[in-house]
Amino acid sequence: MIKLFDSDSYIKEFSAKVEKCIPYNGKYLVLLTKTAFFPTAGGQECDSGMIDGKNVLSVIYENDEVYHILENPIAEGKCVEGEIFWEERFRKMQHHSAEHIVSGLAFSQFGLTNTGFHLGNDGVTIDYNSEITEEQLAELEKLANDVVYKNLEIKASYPSSDELEQITYRSKKEILGKIRIVTIPGIDICACCAPHVRRTGEIGIIKFTDMMRHRGGVRIKMICANDALSDYSQKQKSVFEISRMLSAPQNGVSEAVLRLSKELSAQKRKNAELLKELALSEAKNIPETEGNFLMFSNICDKSALRLIAMEGKVRVGGVFAILSGDDEKGYSYIITGKNEVLECVKTLNSALSGRGGGRNDMAEGHFDAKKEKIEAEFKKLL
């Protein structure tokens, strides 16, 4: 089989003859005399497209041959037309070439070795064996884009064994047989089987979107070309909306959001203090009794209700219950006592379509019942 993508990654359509058509897991493996379809390999998914007017479901490597997986068979010996879905293929070429630029620079500038690569629908993830700082990441991004703007030529070749001995190149694994070398002059030399763009300028832009620690090194997420443009457009739209809502200039939205966050935090603290005062005020209505006591509250905050519940545990010798809610949605409960709380909760849950639990001195949950029914069942505990 002739792998057309090896010598020309820009072939979109081609003619070939079907050499084999083999049943495969309810579908068919089709081997052609030549193909422009790149299979799943080298950290990226296979190309999409059509053969003989039929959708190619997947493309795989098997014994150095490229097999196309189709839903229906094609007669062996038949001459067919193949078509690559170009927009998807070109996007992969742009991102893969960008990864070579970044990894070449990461090694030469910061001593990072590429230990993993994946190209998916949401961009590229690259794993490196050591950590770098945020400042170094920003420098790496700038250097990578400088390479894009220089519009350097990207070449793919199969050097002889003697030539390979004179070349220092990147490779994540031992490769048997002929080795395809992709070269970006002065930037990167790497063993790679995937299609690439002809010149770095075709990548457009390289943008890092995230960096995280990963297995003793870092994982960098990256997008390029139209993906980067779409990402920028979406983020610009979000910034515009935030700017409008907060009446802040677009280049000052982060400060405006920080200021609003501080104001909200201060208001939450104030609300918490007021709720605490309200809870303690309601708790004063709990009588000191050796029996049980049921109490309903308009307070919805769980922390405030727990304050009331703890006060009830001190004042009430039996079981104390504080409930909040309404007849339509039911009532949340907190039940406290010196002991035997779980037994009481089990009885009440059974009678009131309840759910919940906890410790033997405190339990929380919800009753799907009306107030009148709850009061009646609670009296049965007396």
N, C-alpha and C positions, 0 to 999 in steps of 0.2 A: 504494500500500500504506500502511496505517495502522500505525505503529510504536507499539504499546500501551505498551511499556516506557518510551517517552519521557515519557508523562504519569503513568503509574502502574506503578512497579517491583514492586508487590505482587500483580499479576495472576498467578495460578497456572494458571488454565484459561480457555479462550476458544473461541469458535466462529468459523469463517471459511469462505470459499469458495475452491476451488482455481482460480487464474487461469491458471497455466501449469504444465506438467509436461514437462521437457526432458531427454532422455538426456544423461548427463554422466559420462565416464570409467567406463563400466560400471555407473553408478548413475543417480539421477535428481535434477534440481533442481526443487524445488517452490516456486512463488510463490503466496502466499495474499493475499486481500484485506486481511488484517490479521494481525498476529502479536505475541506477547509474547516470542518468542525473541530474545535479544540475540546478534548474530553475533560472531565473532572480530574484535575491534577494541579500540582504546584501551588496549593492553597486557594484555588478558586473553583467555582462551579463551571460546568460545561456550557458550551454555546447552545443557543436555541435557534430553531429554524425549521426548514421543511426539506424533505426529500421525496421526489415524485409526487408533489402536492400533498404529502402527508406530514403531519406534525412530528418532529423528532422529540421524543419524551425525555431522553437522556443520552449521554455519550460517555463511553467508558474505555479505559485502556485495558487490554488483555493480551499478554504475551507480545508486547510491543506493537499490537495492532489496535486500531481505533474502531470500535463497534458502536453503531447507532441503534438505539432501542426505539422500535416503532410498535404501534398498536396492531397493525396488520402486516402480513407478509408482502414481499416484493419478489417477483420471479428472478431466480439466478440467471445471470447473463443479460438482463434487461439494462438498457441505457437509460439513465435517470438524470434529472436536473436537481442540483442542491442549492439551497438558498440560506444564507446566514441572516438572522435578525440583527441588522447592523448596529442599530442604536445601542442595544444591550452589549454587543461585542466591543464596540468602541469605548463604551464606559469602562468595561473591564480592562481594556488596554491602557486607558489613561490612568486608572488607579494602580494597576500593577507596575507601570513604569514609574509612577510617583513613589511607590514603595521602594524601588531600587535606588532612587535618588536619596530618599530619607535614610535608608539603611546604610548606603555607602557613606553618607556624611556623618551618620551617627557613629560609625566605626572610625572614620578618619579624624573626626573632631573630638569625640568623647570616649572612644575605646569601647563602644557598645557592640555586642555581637547579637545578631538577629537569631532568636531561638524559636520563633513561631510567626506564622502569617496566615491571615484569613481575609478573603475578599468576598463580602456578601452584599445583600441588597441595601444595607444601611451603611456601607462604607468599608473601610479597612481597619483591622486590628493587627498591630505588630507587637510582638513580645521581644524584650531585650534582657540580657543577662545581668545588667547592673542598673542602678538608679541614677537619675539625673534630676537637677533642680528645675523649678518652674522657669527660672531665668535661662537656663541652658535649653529648655524646651522651646522657649520663644526664639532663641538664637538659631536653633536647628530649623525651625519653621522658616525664618527669614532666609537662611542660607539655601534651603530647598527651593524656595520661590525665586531666588536669584538664579538658580540653575534653570528653572523654567523659562525665565525671561531671556536667558542667553540663547535659547533655542538650539541646544546642542543636538547633534545627530546621535541616534541610538542604533547600534548595529548588533545583529545576531549572526554568529558564525560557528562552524565546527572545526576548531583547530586540530591539527594532527597531534599525535602523542608527543612528538618532539617539541612542537610549539607549546603544548600545554605545560610542559616541564619548565618553560621559561615565563609562565604567566602565574601571577598570584591572584586568585579569584575566591569569591565567597561561595560557600556551599554548605548547607545544613546536614547533608548526608553523603555517604559514599555512593558514587554513581558508577554503574557498570556500562560498558559499551561507549559509543560516541557521546561526547559531552558538548552540549550547545552552550555557548558563552554569549551573554548579552553585555555589551560594553557601552557605558556612557563616559566619554573621554574625560579623564581627570577626576571623575566622581565615583564610578563604581564599575567593577568587573565581577559578574556573578553567573554561576551555572543556573540556567533557567530554560524551561521548555515552553513557556507561555508566549502568546502574541504580545507585541509591544507597539507603541506609536513610533513613528519614524523620527520625530524630533521632540525635544522636551517642551517646546512652546505649545504643542497640541494639548498638554495637560491643563493649561489655563491658569489654575491656581491650586495650591496645596494648603489645606487648613486642618490643624489639629483641633479636635473637639473635646478630648479628655485624656487624662493620664492617671494611672492608678498603680499602686504597688502590686506586683504579681510574681510569686514564686522566687523571691529574692531579687527580682529585677523590676522592670516596669512594663506595663501594657499601654500603648498609645493608640488612640482611635483617631482616624483621619478620613477626610472626604476631599474630593477634588472636582474640578471642572463644573458641570451643570449641577452635580450634587451640592457643591459648595455654594453655588449661586442660589439654588433653591433654599438651602439652609439659611443663607444670609437674608433672603427675601422674607422668610418666615419670621426670623428673629427681628428684622427691621419692622415688620408689621406689629409684632408684640411690643417692641419698644415704643412705637408710635401710639398704640392703644394705652399703654401705661402712662406715657407722657401726657396724653389727652386727659385721662382720668385723674391724674395727680396734679394737673396744671403745672408741669415741670418741663424744662427743656429736654430734648431727647438725649443730650450728652450728660444730663444730670439726673436721670431716672434712678440710678442706683442709690444716690444720696437721698433722693426723695423717698424711695422705698425703705431705706434704713431709718430715716426719720419717722416714717409712719409706723414701722415695726416697733420702735422705741416707745412711741405714743400708745400703741396698742398694748404693749407689755405693761406700761405704767397704769393703763386703764384696767387691765386684768388684775393687777395687784390691788388696785383700789376696790374693784368689784369683789375680790376675794375677801378683803377686810370687811366690806359692808355685809356680805353674806355670812361671815363669821359672827358679826354683831347680831344679825337677824336670827341666826341659828341659836345663839346663846340666849337671846330674848325669848324665843319660842320654848327653849328648854326649861325656862323658869316656870312654865305652866305644867310641867310634869310633877305629879304629886309623889310624895314619899309614901310608898305602900309596900306591903309584903306580898300583895297579889300581882296579877298581870295588868298591863296597861297598853291600850291601843291608841295611836295618835295619827291624825292625818295632817299633812302640811302642804302649803302651796309652793314650798321651795323645791326646785328640781335638781339643784346642784348636789352631786353625790357626796362631795367633801363636806358640805354644810350639813347634809342629812346624817353623815357619820358622826359629826360633833353632837348632834341631838341624840343619836343612838347611844353614844358613849355616856352622855349625861344620864340617859334613861337607865342604863345598866347600873349606874351608881344609886339612883333614887328608887328603882323598882326592885323589889325582892324576888319577883317571879320573872315572867317573860315580858320584855318591852318591845313594841313594834311601832316603827315610824314608816308611814306610807305616803307616796306622792304620785299623783296622776289624775285620771278621771274615769268615768263609767264607760266612755267610748273606747279608749285605748288601753284600759286596765291600769294597774297600780304597781309601781316599783316598791319593793320593801327592803328594809333593813331590820332584822330582829336580833336582839341581844338578850343576854341573861347570864346568870351565874353558871348554869349548866342545863343540860337537856334541851338546848335550843334546836339541835338537828332533829330530834324526835318530834318537836312541835312543828317545825318547818315541813317535815315529811307529811304530817297529818294535814296541814293547811294546803300544801301543794296539791295533794290528792283531792281535796274538797273544792279547791278554787282554781283548778286548771293552771296551777302554778309551776314554775321552773326556777331552779336556783339551789344554792347550798352554801357551805362554808365550814366554819369550825363549830365546836359545841358551845362556844360562848358568843358567836356572831355569825349570821348568815345573810346573804343578799340574794334577791331574785325578783320575780314579777308574777303577779296574779292577773289572770284574764277573767276578772269577775267584777261585779258592781259593788259599790261601797256597802250597800245594805247587806248583801250576801257575805262580804268579808267580816262585817261587824257581828253577824249572827254566828259565823263559824268560830270567830275569835272568842266569843262568850263561852263556847263549848269547852274551851281550854280551862275555864275557871273551876 
